Amino acid sequence: MARPKLELGERGTADAVPQRKVDGKWRQLRPEEKPRLAERWRARAYYRGFDGVRGEESAYGRTKRLALANLSDKLDQALTLVDTTMTVNTPLSTACELWLTQIRRTDSGLSPNTIKLYEGNVTRYLLGPDSSIRGLTLGQVNMPSRVRTFLQSLAETSGDGAAKSAKTTLSNVLNFAINDGALLMNATLNVRPVRSQDPKPSRHDNTRALTPSERQAVMDFAYQRADLKDGDPRSIRKREALADLVALMSGSGFRIGEAREVRWEDLNLEGGFIRLRGTKSKAARRRIDLPPWLIARLEERIKRMSQHYLDAASHAKSSAGQTREQRIAELRRFSEECGVRGYVISSPARLDPDRKWDQSNSSNAMRQILDDAGFTWARGHTFRRTAISMLHEGGAKLAKIADFAGHADPSMTASVYLARDFEGDKSDLAAML
């Protein structure tokens, strides 16, 4: 049977066999012998290095799991990219790995979330199974006509958003190659924005912000849902967590990922501010002063969550690895520490302050509350746009708004986030002329 073809930097399927020493030599156990007689396990796998050479690695361990873990470590070491000099003939896959290695460095200034996003773009779009450029060299890729064809095909099959993400990522890889002297120009700069010929209609408006009254209507709707005490405790906690998430995003301008990351340790309710750790870049690490109504809402959350922990303690049961008494003690400790440690919007599924609310579940819940409130055109990110637009309409300086939003470049704040109204009343401007 032919061995499967391995791409650059790819490893094959690992197998592990039990061994024992017989007459001073290690031999594999026979099929009729029980694996528990093994004195060690040998794991083995093939790989293809970034130099194109196929290799093999073996590792040993007292158990099968340990042998496979040791093999994984050896493969990681074997496939670690060294200081490779790129040329016009360097495969795109190698250039992508070299670029990813650089942005994974702590001095890149990129957050783990941004790096993860770029890794996904490389895997799904640039080097995906349907990519028309995955097997090409840098020189072959770096042609405007070829880039345009690739992006147009991607737009038709996966949407305009996918094409835009792929173009940005490919442009970064080609710029990296230019900096290394492998290329002289970046072909993506000569390709206009690509759009699908038959775009799917979107029900979301990514340019519109909520008015203050609309924002209040969404919050009131979420609060009313949270006040309902019907259903099981988990459903009640979920409605409360969602209402508090809406409030936090509305009053801080946080992205949903940032709001999910906020911990009580980051809050100073007496001082009325949050020190955000940052999820996208260095500029995202910032202090945000909170409006009084949001501080009051968070203080209410402390009381509600503290009571949830106490209620759960009165009905606690033993579980795997934890007796009933241990669980009761843990829940009571959580109640005492509520507002002091843990995530502000922790997962409502399980009473554990250190369990973050899953991104997919929280996003789906946000989508549902907006739909039920009658704002089907809005997204979770609309709260961020709304907060930034309200500051602008209130007369705040652009630089301060950019600091509030965590944008390194204020022009990003102005061009992307500020709501526009071409048909609105401009009589105040006429008076200035």
N, C-alpha and C positions, 0 to 999 in steps of 0.2 A: 504493500500500500504506500503510495507516494506521500511524503511529508507535506503538510500544508504550507503554503507560501506565507512567509512572514515579512511584514513591512519593516521599514527602518525603525528601530527602537521598540519593536514588538516582541513579546515573549510567547512561546507556545504553551500548550496545556501541560501542567506539571503532573507527574505521577509519583507515587511513593510505594515502596515495597518493604516488607519486614525482613530482617536479617538476623542471623545468629552465628556465633563463632563455632566452627567445627574444625578440629585438628589445627588450630591456630590460624584458620582462614575464615573470612566472612563469606557466608553464602546466603542466598535467598531462601526463605522457607518454601517448602513444597506445598502444593495446593491442599493436600490433606492435613497439613500441620496448622494448628490454631495460631492466629496472630498474637495471642497473649504470650506465646513462647519466644517472641522476638526480643532480642537484646538491644536492638536499635532499628531505626527506619532510615532508608535512603531515599531522598527525593531528587528528581532530575527533571530538567526542562531545557528545551532549545530556545535560542533567542537570536535576533539579528541586530547587530550593533549599528550605530549611526555611520560607521564606515562601510556598511554594506556586507560585512563578513558575518557568516552564520557561526554561532558558537553554542557551547553546551556547558551548563553548570550543574553541579551536584552538591548536596548538603545532607548532613546527618543529624539525627536527634533521637532522644530516648523514646519519644512517641511520634506518631505520624504527624500530629499537629505541629510539634516542635520542629520536625524535619522540614515541613513545608514552610514554616515561618523563617527558618534559617535560609532556605533556598530563596525565598522572596527577598531577603536582605542582600544576598549575594547577587541576585539579578538586578536589584536596584543599583548596587555598586557598579556592576558591569555595564549598565546602561546609562550611567551618569555621564552627561555631556562634558567633555573636556574643552579646553580652549581651541575650538575649531575655527579655522579660517574659511570664511564663506567666499565663494566665487560665483560667477554667473551660472556655473553648472551644478551648483549645490541644489539638491532636491528641495522642493517647497516644504515637504514634511520635516526635513532637517532644520530648515530655517525657522519654521514655526516652533520647533522644540527649543532651539537656541534662544529665540525671542521670549518664549514662556519662561525659560530658565532665568533670564534677566529680570523680567517683571515680577518674578517670585521673590527676588531679593528684597530684604527689608529696606534698602535704600532707594527702592523704586518709587516710593511715595504712594503706591496703590494699596487700597484696602483688600483684605481677603475676599470680600464679596465681588469687587471689580475683577480681581484675578480669576476667580471662579467663573465669572461671566465670560471673560476672554477665552478661558480654557474650553468652555462649552461651545463658543463660536468656532474655535479651531476644529474641535471634534465633530460637530454637527454639520458645519457648512464648508470650511476650507478643505478638510480631509475626510468628509463624510463619504459613504459608499456611493452616493449619486453625484459627487462633485466631479466636474469636468476638468479640474485643475490639480487634483490630488496627486497624480503621478508625474507632474511636470517639474522641470527645474525652474529656478528663479528667472533665468533668461527667457524661458518659454512662457512663463506666466506674465511677465512684465511687458505685455502688449495691450494697448487700449482696446483693440477689437476683441481679444480673447477675454479680458476682464469684463467687458460689456456683455458678451455672450453668456459668460458664467453667471453674472448678476441678473440678467434678464430671465434666464432659465430658473434661477432660484426664486425670483419674484413671482413667477407664474405658478410654481409648485408650492412654495412655502409662504408667500406673502411679501409685501413691501418692507415690513419690519425686519424680516430675515435678511433680505437683500441689503438693507441699510447697515445692519449689524455686521454682515459678512464684509461689506466694503470697508467699514471702519477698521475691522480687525486685519484685513489684508493690507490696507494702507499702512498700518503700524508695522507689520512684518516687512514690507518693502522699504519703509523708512529706516528700519533697523539694518537692512541689507545695504542701503545707501551709506549709512554711517560707518559700516564696516568696509566700505570700498568695493562691494560686490556689484553694485548697480550705480548708474549715473542719474536715473530719473525714476519717478514713481508713476506708473501707468494709471493708477486709480484717480489721479488728479486731472486726467484728461477724459474722464468718463462722467457724464452728467448723471444726476440722480435717476435711478432706475425705478420705474413704476410698472406694475402689472397692467396688461391691456384689459383685463377683466377683473378689476379689484373687487374684493368682497365688501359689501356695504358694512360700515361700522356703526353701531348704535351709540358709540361713545364719542364725546366731543373733547378732544385733548387740548383745545385752545381756550375753553371757557372756564371761568371761575364761578363759584357760587356767590350770590349776593349775600350780604349779612343776614337778611331775613330768611333766605333759603338755607344758609348754614345753620341758623338757629332752629329751623323746622326739622332738619335732619337730626340734630342733637336731641330736640324734644321728643321726636319719634323713638330714637334709641333709648332715651331715658324712660319713656313710658313702657317700652318693652321690658326694660330691666326691672321695673317696679312690679311686674307680674310675678306672683309667687307660685303659679301653677307649674306642674311638671316636676321631674326628678331634680335633685340638687345639682347635678352636672349641667342640666339645661339652664337652670337659674344662674349658675356661675358663668356660663357662656354668654348669656344675655347681658349680664353685668360687665363682663370683661369687654364685650364689644362696645357697649355704651361708653366705657371709660377709654377705650382705644379711640373712638370717634372724638371724644373730648380732648384727649391728649394731642392728637394730630391737628385738630382744629385750632387749639390754643398755642401750639408750638411750631407749626409748619414742618413737623418731622415727616420724613418718608416712613412708610409703614415698617420697613426693616429697622429704621432707627428707633421707632416707638417700641418695637418688640424687644430691643436690646437694652432699654433703659432699666436700670436697677435702682432700688431704694437707696443704695449707697451713693448714687449719683445725684440724688435730690436733696435740696436744702429747703424744706417747706417754710421754715422760719424766715429765711432770706428770700424765698420766693424764686428760686432759680434751679436749673438743671445744668450739670456739666456733662455734655454728651461726649461719649468716648469716640464716636466717629465710625462710620461703616463704609465710606467710599474713598476718602482721601484725607490728607492732613487738615485741609480746610474744614472738613466735616466735624473735627474735634472742636467744640465750641461751647460757650455758655449761653443759655437761653433763659431770659427772665420771663416768668409766667404771669398771666393775668390772674387777678384775685379769684375769679369764678372757677378757674381750672385748679387752683390750689385748694379751694373748698371741695371740689369734686374728688381730688386725690385723698384728702383727709377723710372723706366719707368712705372711700375705697378701703382705707386701712381698717376702719371700724367693721365694714361688711366682711372683709376677708378674715379678720380676726375671729368674728363670730362663726364663719364657715368652718374654720379649723376646730373650734370648740364643739360645734354641732357634730362634726365628723368624729371627734374623739369619743363622744358619747355612744356612737354606734360602730366603733372600730372593731375590726376582726383581725385575726392572725392571717398572715400571708407568707409566701415563700421567702424564707430567710428572715422573718420578722414575727415575733410573738405579738399577741394582742396588747400586752402591757407596753412593749416597746413602741408599737404604733401609736398608742394613746399618748405616751410621753413625747413622741416626736411631734404629734399634732399640737399638743399644748405648747411645746417650744416654738413651733411655727406661729402660733397665736400671739405669743409674747414678743416675738421678733418681727411681727408684721409691721411694715413701714420702716424697718431698720435694715433688712437685708433681703436679697432675692429680687426677682424680676417684678417690676411694677405691674405689668400685664402678663402674669405667668399663665401657663396652660390651664384652661378651665377643666380639662379632662381629668386631671389628677391633682390632688391637693399637695403640691410640692412647689415651694417658692423658687426653687432653682431649675425648674423645668420650663423652658421657653415655649411659648405658643408657636406651634408649627406654622411656617410661612404659608403653605397652601391652605390650611384650615382657616387661618385668620383672614387671608385674602378672600376666600369663598364666603366667609361670614360677612365681611365688609361689602362684598358684591350684593349679597342678599338683602342687607339692611337698606342699601341705597335703592335697590329695585322696589322693595316693599314701601319705602317712603315716597316713591313716585319720581325719583331722580335717576331714571335708567340711563341717561346720557352721561352721568358722572362716574368717576372712578375714585378709588381710595386716594390716588395722587391729587385729585381735585382739591382736597382739603389743604394740601401744601400750596397749590397755586392760589387758592383763596386767601390764605394767610398772607402770602407775599403781596398779592394785589391790594389787600386791605391796608397794609403798611404803606404802600405806594400812594394810595388814595388819601391816606391820612397825612401825607406830606413828609414821610421819612426819607432821608437821603439814600441814594442808590447804594453807596458803599456800605452803609449800615444794614440795609436790607440784604445785601450779598453776604455780610457777616452772619446775619440771622439765619439765612438759608444754607450757609456752609458752602458757598460758591467761591472758588479761588479767583474767578474772573467776574467782575460785576456785569460785564456785557452779556454773560450767560443769563444772569438774572433778568436783565432788561429785554433781551430778544426772545427768550423762551417762556418765562414765567409770568410776566406782567400781562394782565388781561387787557385786550384792546376793544375799543368800541367805535367803529368808524361811523356808525349811524346815530350815535348819541348826541345829546345837546352840548354844543361848544360855544354857547353865548358868552361864557366867561373869557374865552380866548378872543372873541371878537372885540370885547371891550378893551383889550390890550393893544389893538391895532390902530 
